[in-house]
Amino acid sequence: MRWLILAALSLLGTGCTAVHDPFLETGAIRPDAPPISTEVSPEFAAAYLPSVSGRIESVRQTVRDNYFEQAIVYSNATASAGENVLTVRVGTPSEGAGFLRAPTRRAVLAEMRQALPGIAMTINAAAGQNAHGVYGYATGPLGASGSCLYAWQFAKRVSPLRETAMGRLETGSYSAQVRLRFCHPAIPEDRIASLMAGMRLKPITRDTFAMLQYAGGSGFTRGQPAFAVAEPAAVEESVEIVPRRMPKRRAVEERRVEEAVAVRVPLPEEIAGKKVAIAGKPADGKAVERTGTVLVPMPVTASAAVD
């Protein structure tokens, strides 16, 4: 009897573990999904090409702590499909082997076939050089006079150099992987590599990641200003002329001044029969009462009242 109970329990346990119920899974499992990319203003681009390449059309980026990737898109004047894009990935060696060494030839060939399908690209044996070190590139003909370029570069350090150890700690130690896919209908193969020679990376510090995260959350949309500006006509119509009003306190003070200036001067018949003291002396040498004294304000007194 005991062995029957043990066999039943083992079968129950096997049945529970064999059935996969997706509703029993929790959100604690990290989802296997690509990060969300946002579009930011071209002024936040981490790199740029010479002016002959045209203006930056858009910048799409993905940012997290100590890592970001930007796709800096330029206009494509050719009939070939695909974007003229400068891709920049910046991170620390802890992000992976890609920030420790240059890409292998096999990896470059796979990337190039995907970026430029149907174009016969030839890798140049002599490496090029720009402000960030050496770079490799391949070119291929496009039409009668145009060409395409695919270039790659590993920049070991894109942080500014600091003399002190504390300064190096504050700026961080970041490397960059750069890729350039560019086609032009009029630039020949022997000149298109100069685009990569003129490529420049902006200095990257710890503050750069905070700035790019803020830029990604600012809701920038290409072709729309960051702040709404009112039209001049609308501003002029909204102006209303309001008559100027005198402050209440000032009106009360002016009324008081007018009352102080209007001093009643007694007539001669009103002061007849009364003894008037002049300059504080009695009229007949005797003391007089001051109850009947009338003081006529002098001009000085009136002017003081006006002030």
C-alpha positions, 0 to 999 in steps of 0.5 A: 500500500505504501509503495502505491502512494509513493508511485502516485505522488511521483506521477503527480509531481511529474505531471505538474512539472511537465505542463507549461502554463504561460499564465504562471509566469511573472513579470520578473523575467527580463523581456527579450526585446530591443530597446526603444529608439527615439528621435532627437534634434540634429544638434545632439548628434555625437559625430558629424561628416564634412559639409560636402555630405549635406545636412543631417536629416535626423538622429535616432538614438538609444541610451542607457547607463554608460552606453548609447547608439546613434544613427545619424541620417544624411540625405540620399540623392541616389536612386538606390535604396537605403539610408546614408547613415553614420552609426556611432556606438559608445560604451565602456569595455564592460559592455562587451568585446566590441569596445575592446578591439576593431571588428573582424573582416568576416564581421565587416563583410556581413555588415557591408552585404546587408547595408549595400546589397547588389553593389560590388564593393572592394575593400581598400588594402591601405587604411585611411586615417582621421583625427581619431586614428586609422579606419578601414573602408571599401568602395564600389561604383554606382551608375556612370559617375557615382560611388558608394562607401562603407567605412568602419573604425574603432576609436579606443578613447573618445573621452577628453584627456585629463591630467589627474586621476580624479579628472579621468575618473569624472570623465570616464573611459569610453570607446566608440565603434563607428560605421558609415554607409554613404552613396553619392551620384557624382562623387567618384570612388577615389574621392568618396573616402574623404568623407570618413577622413573628415569625420569628427566625434564629439568628446564624450563624458559622463554628463553626455549620457544624462544630456542625451537621456534628457534629449530623448525625453523632450519629444522632439519632432523633425520640422516642428519648433520646440516652442510655439511662436505666435504670429505677429498679426495675432499678437497685434489683434490681442492688444487692448488699450486700457485707459490710464487711471489715477491711483486712489491714494494720489487723488486723496493726497491732492484733495487734501492739498487743495483743502489746505490751500483754500484758507478763509481770510477774515474781513475787516468788519469781522475783526473790528472791536476785537483786539488783535495781537501782533507778533505775540505783543498786546495792542495796548500794553496789557495782556489780552486773551488769545481766544479772539486772535485770528491768524492770517496765513502768510504766503510762506505758510500757504506754500508749505501747505501745498508742498 
